[in-house]
Amino acid sequence: RSLAMRPRLNVLVPGLAMKHMSGGPNTAISIAYRLAALGVPVRFVSTNAPIDADSAAFWAHAQALAGTANPLDNVELVDASDRKIPFKIGENDLFMATAWWTAQMAKYAIRHTRHEKFVYLIQDYEPILHPASTQYALAEETYRLDMVPVVNTSLLAEFLVSHQVGRFSDPDFARRTLAFEPAVDKTQFYFDGQSERRSAKRRLLFYARPTNGLRNLYEMGVAALQKLLADGALSAAEWEFVGMGEKFEPVPLGHGGVLVPAPWLGFEGYARQMRESDVLLSLMLSPHPSYPPLEMAACGKPVVTTCYANKTADRLAQISGNIIAVDAT
C-alpha cells in the first residue's frame, strides 16, 4: 500500500547484468531510460538472472544508450530473480514485458494492480524460438493478451498483422500498434577506408550462435562455408573465417579452412571488428532483420542474410544495397 502513490513502470528484462547486454536488452533499456528522461518513473527489473554487484557499469551503459548527459534520479535497478525475496509493487504500477516469458509474468502481475493491460515490447515472432512445445504455446498465447504493442521494426509489425497473429487479427488493434525502426550508431558503424589489419588475408565474419540462437541457422552457415571451400569459390590461403556471438570450439571447414571463435568484445571492439571485416554472413530465420546485417551495411560492407515471409530480398535491399538476402537453402 505504501507504493500506491509512487507508481512505476516496471520494465521486465530476463537479465540485466552487463554480460547479458545485446541487441534485445539494449533496445529495452534505451526505450525505458528515454521514457525516464521524459519524467516517467522507471524500475528496471531483472527477472531471471542476478544483477551485477556493482551497478555503476549498468547505469553508464543505460545513459550511453539513451544519450542522456546526466544520471536520472527517477530510475531504479531491481534484482527479482530470487523468488524467495518478495518483489513489491504498487496498485498503480505499470508493466513492460520484453520477451514472451516476461509477458507471462506481466499477465499475472497486473492482477495485483488497477490496470488491465501491459506494454509489450515485441522484438521477434518468439514462438519460432522453440520447437512445437509448451514454450511455443505459451509464447503464442502472449499475443492474445490485453496489451499495448510496441514492435521493433515495421517488417515485424507487418508480419504479425498479415499472419493475423493473436490480437493483430483485429483491424482496430492493428491500427493502434506502435512500430519503430532500430537505430544504428553511426559513430561506431561506418565505412573506414583507412582501416588496415595486420593479416594479409581477407576476413569473412560469421554470426555464429550454435546454442542460444537456433534461428540464426548455425549449422546451415557452417555447411555453406564448407561448400564454398570445397567448390573452390573461396581459398583458405586468401580468407580467414571468424565466428562471433557465442563460444564454440574451432570448426574445420576442409581444404585448410577453420572457423575460429572471436573473443567476446565490448561494444567498440565489436564495431571495430565489423569495420575491419570484408563480408558478414548473418542468417536469421524470422521476420525480424536482426541487428548485425544493419550494422555491417552501415559499415559499407556486404552482408548475406536470409529471407523470411514478408522479409524479402527487395524489402531488405530498400534498407541498404549492401544487404543481400537469400532463401535458407
C-alpha positions in Angstrom: 0.0 0.0 0.0 2.9 2.3 0.7 3.8 2.2 -3.1 0.3 3.2 -4.3 1.2 6.8 -4.5 4.6 6.2 -6.2 3.7 4.3 -9.4 6.5 2.9 -11.5 6.8 1.5 -15.0 8.3 -1.9 -14.2 10.5 -3.0 -17.2 10.8 -6.8 -17.1 14.1 -7.9 -18.7 15.4 -11.5 -18.3 19.0 -10.4 -17.4 20.4 -7.0 -16.6 24.0 -7.9 -15.7 26.5 -6.5 -18.2 27.3 -9.9 -19.6 23.7 -10.1 -20.9 23.8 -6.9 -22.8 23.0 -7.5 -26.5 20.6 -6.0 -29.1 17.3 -7.0 -27.4 18.1 -5.9 -23.9 19.8 -2.8 -25.1 16.7 -1.7 -27.0 14.5 -2.2 -24.0 16.9 -0.2 -21.8 17.2 2.6 -24.4 13.4 3.0 -24.7 12.8 2.8 -20.9 15.6 5.2 -20.0 14.4 7.7 -22.6 10.9 7.4 -21.0 12.5 8.2 -17.6 14.2 11.2 -19.2 10.7 12.4 -20.1 9.6 12.1 -16.5 8.3 8.5 -16.2 9.5 6.8 -13.0 11.1 3.5 -14.2 12.2 0.3 -12.4 14.5 -2.0 -14.4 13.6 -5.5 -13.1 15.9 -8.4 -13.8 13.5 -11.4 -13.8 15.7 -14.4 -14.5 19.3 -13.7 -13.6 21.1 -11.8 -10.8 22.3 -8.2 -11.5 26.0 -7.2 -11.1 27.2 -6.5 -7.5 28.3 -3.1 -8.7 25.6 -1.3 -10.8 27.8 1.6 -12.0 28.6 -0.1 -15.3 24.9 -0.7 -16.0 24.0 3.0 -15.3 26.8 4.2 -17.5 25.6 1.8 -20.2 22.0 3.0 -19.9 23.0 6.6 -20.1 25.1 6.0 -23.2 22.2 4.1 -24.9 19.7 6.8 -24.3 22.2 9.7 -25.0 21.5 11.5 -21.7 24.2 13.7 -20.3 23.4 13.3 -16.6 22.2 10.5 -14.4 18.5 10.4 -13.7 17.0 10.2 -10.2 13.7 8.5 -11.2 15.1 5.1 -12.2 15.9 2.0 -10.1 17.5 -1.3 -10.8 15.9 -4.3 -9.0 17.0 -7.9 -8.9 13.8 -10.0 -8.8 15.5 -13.3 -9.9 15.4 -14.8 -6.4 11.7 -15.9 -6.0 12.2 -16.2 -2.2 12.6 -12.4 -1.9 9.3 -10.5 -2.3 9.1 -8.1 -5.2 6.9 -5.2 -4.1 4.6 -3.3 -6.4 2.0 -0.6 -6.0 -1.6 -0.9 -7.3 -1.0 1.9 -9.8 2.2 0.3 -11.3 2.5 -0.4 -15.0 4.5 -3.3 -16.5 6.5 -3.5 -19.7 7.3 -7.0 -21.0 10.3 -7.5 -23.2 10.2 -11.3 -24.0 7.4 -13.8 -24.1 8.2 -15.3 -20.7 8.2 -11.8 -19.1 4.8 -11.2 -20.8 3.5 -14.3 -19.0 4.8 -12.7 -15.7 3.2 -9.4 -16.6 -0.1 -11.2 -17.3 -0.3 -12.3 -13.6 1.4 -9.2 -12.1 -1.3 -6.8 -13.4 -3.9 -8.7 -11.5 -2.4 -7.0 -8.4 -2.9 -3.6 -10.0 -5.7 -1.4 -11.2 -4.6 -1.9 -14.8 -5.9 -4.4 -17.2 -3.1 -4.4 -19.8 0.6 -4.1 -20.0 3.1 -2.7 -22.5 4.6 -5.4 -24.7 7.9 -4.7 -26.5 7.9 -7.3 -29.2 11.2 -7.8 -30.9 10.6 -11.1 -32.8 7.9 -13.6 -33.5 9.1 -15.6 -30.5 7.2 -18.9 -30.8 9.7 -19.9 -33.5 12.4 -19.7 -30.9 11.1 -23.1 -29.9 10.0 -26.4 -31.5 6.3 -27.3 -31.2 6.2 -27.4 -27.4 4.8 -25.9 -24.2 7.2 -23.0 -24.7 5.8 -22.4 -28.3 2.2 -22.5 -27.0 3.0 -20.0 -24.1 4.8 -17.7 -26.4 1.9 -17.7 -28.9 -0.6 -17.1 -26.1 1.1 -13.8 -25.2 -0.1 -12.2 -28.5 -3.7 -12.8 -27.4 -3.2 -11.0 -24.1 -4.5 -7.5 -23.4 -1.5 -5.3 -24.2 -0.1 -2.1 -25.7 2.1 -3.5 -28.5 5.4 -1.8 -29.3 7.0 -3.6 -32.2 10.7 -3.5 -33.2 10.6 -2.8 -37.0 7.7 -2.3 -39.4 8.7 -5.6 -41.0 7.8 -7.5 -37.9 4.7 -5.5 -37.3 3.5 -6.2 -40.9 4.2 -9.9 -40.3 2.1 -10.0 -37.2 -0.8 -8.2 -38.9 -0.6 -10.1 -42.2 -0.4 -13.5 -40.4 -3.3 -12.4 -38.1 -1.3 -13.4 -35.0 -3.4 -13.2 -31.9 -4.9 -9.7 -31.4 -3.2 -8.4 -34.5 -6.1 -10.0 -36.5 -8.3 -7.2 -35.2 -8.0 -4.3 -37.6 -8.6 -1.7 -34.8 -5.8 -3.3 -32.7 -3.5 -3.4 -35.7 -4.0 0.3 -36.4 -3.1 1.1 -32.8 0.2 -0.9 -33.0 3.3 1.1 -32.4 6.3 0.2 -34.5 9.8 1.7 -34.8 13.0 1.2 -36.7 16.1 0.4 -34.8 18.9 3.0 -34.7 22.4 2.2 -35.8 25.2 4.1 -34.1 27.0 5.9 -36.9 29.8 6.9 -34.6 30.7 3.1 -34.4 29.4 1.6 -37.6 30.7 3.5 -40.6 32.9 2.8 -43.7 36.5 3.1 -42.7 38.6 3.2 -45.8 41.8 3.7 -43.8 41.4 0.6 -41.6 44.0 -2.0 -42.2 44.6 -5.3 -40.4 48.0 -6.8 -39.9 46.8 -10.0 -41.5 47.1 -10.1 -45.3 44.0 -12.3 -45.5 40.5 -11.1 -46.1 38.1 -11.8 -43.3 34.7 -13.5 -43.5 32.8 -12.8 -40.3 30.0 -15.2 -39.4 27.3 -14.6 -36.8 27.6 -18.0 -35.1 25.2 -18.9 -32.3 25.1 -22.7 -32.1 23.4 -22.9 -28.7 21.4 -19.7 -27.9 20.3 -18.6 -31.4 18.8 -21.6 -33.3 17.0 -19.2 -35.7 20.5 -17.9 -36.7 21.0 -21.2 -38.6 24.5 -22.0 -37.4 24.6 -25.5 -39.0 23.5 -24.1 -42.4 26.1 -21.4 -42.2 28.9 -23.8 -41.5 27.7 -26.1 -44.3 27.7 -23.1 -46.7 31.3 -22.2 -45.7 32.4 -25.8 -46.2 30.8 -25.9 -49.6 32.4 -22.6 -50.7 35.8 -24.0 -49.9 35.0 -27.4 -51.5 33.8 -25.7 -54.7 36.9 -23.5 -54.8 34.9 -20.3 -54.5 37.0 -19.2 -51.6 40.5 -20.2 -50.6 41.8 -20.6 -47.1 45.1 -19.1 -48.4 43.3 -15.8 -49.0 40.5 -15.8 -46.4 40.1 -16.2 -42.7 36.8 -17.3 -41.1 35.8 -15.8 -37.8 32.6 -16.7 -35.8 31.2 -14.1 -33.4 28.3 -14.2 -31.0 28.9 -17.2 -28.8 31.7 -19.5 -27.6 32.3 -22.7 -29.6 35.2 -24.9 -30.5 37.1 -24.2 -33.7 35.3 -25.9 -36.7 37.3 -27.5 -39.6 35.9 -26.3 -42.8 38.0 -28.5 -45.1 40.6 -27.5 -47.6 42.7 -25.8 -44.9 39.9 -23.5 -43.7 39.0 -23.3 -40.0 36.1 -21.3 -38.4 37.6 -19.8 -35.3 35.6 -18.1 -32.5 36.1 -14.4 -31.9 36.6 -13.4 -28.2 33.7 -11.6 -26.6 34.3 -7.9 -27.3 33.0 -4.7 -25.8 30.8 -2.5 -28.0 33.6 -0.5 -29.5 35.6 -3.7 -30.2 32.6 -5.4 -31.7 32.1 -2.4 -34.1 35.8 -2.3 -35.0 35.6 -6.0 -35.8 32.7 -5.3 -38.2 34.6 -2.3 -39.9 37.7 -4.4 -40.4 35.9 -7.4 -41.9 35.2 -7.8 -45.6 31.9 -9.6 -45.6 29.4 -10.8 -43.0 27.3 -14.0 -43.0 24.4 -13.4 -40.7 21.4 -15.7 -41.1 18.1 -15.1 -39.4 15.1 -17.4 -40.0 12.5 -14.9 -38.6 10.6 -11.8 -39.8 13.0 -9.5 -37.8 16.0 -8.3 -39.8 18.2 -8.5 -36.7 21.0 -6.0 -35.9 24.2 -7.4 -37.4 23.1 -7.0 -41.0 22.0 -3.4 -40.4 25.3 -2.6 -38.6 27.5 -4.3 -41.3 25.6 -2.5 -44.1 26.2 0.8 -42.3 30.0 -0.1 -42.4 29.7 -0.1 -46.2 30.3 -3.8 -46.4 28.2 -6.6 -47.9 26.2 -8.9 -45.7 24.4 -12.1 -46.6 21.2 -12.9 -44.7 18.0 -14.9 -45.1 14.6 -14.0 -46.3 11.5 -14.9 -44.3 7.8 -14.3 -45.1 7.5 -10.6 -45.8 11.2 -10.0 -45.1 12.1 -10.3 -48.8 15.2 -9.5 -50.7 13.6 -6.4 -52.1 12.5 -5.1 -48.8 15.9 -5.5 -47.2 17.6 -4.0 -50.3 15.4 -0.9 -49.7 17.1 -0.5 -46.4 20.6 -0.9 -47.9 22.0 -2.2 -51.2 24.7 -3.9 -49.0 22.2 -6.4 -47.6 22.0 -9.5 -49.8 19.0 -11.7 -48.8 18.6 -15.2 -50.0 16.5 -18.3 -49.3 17.6 -20.5 -46.5 18.8 -23.4 -48.6 
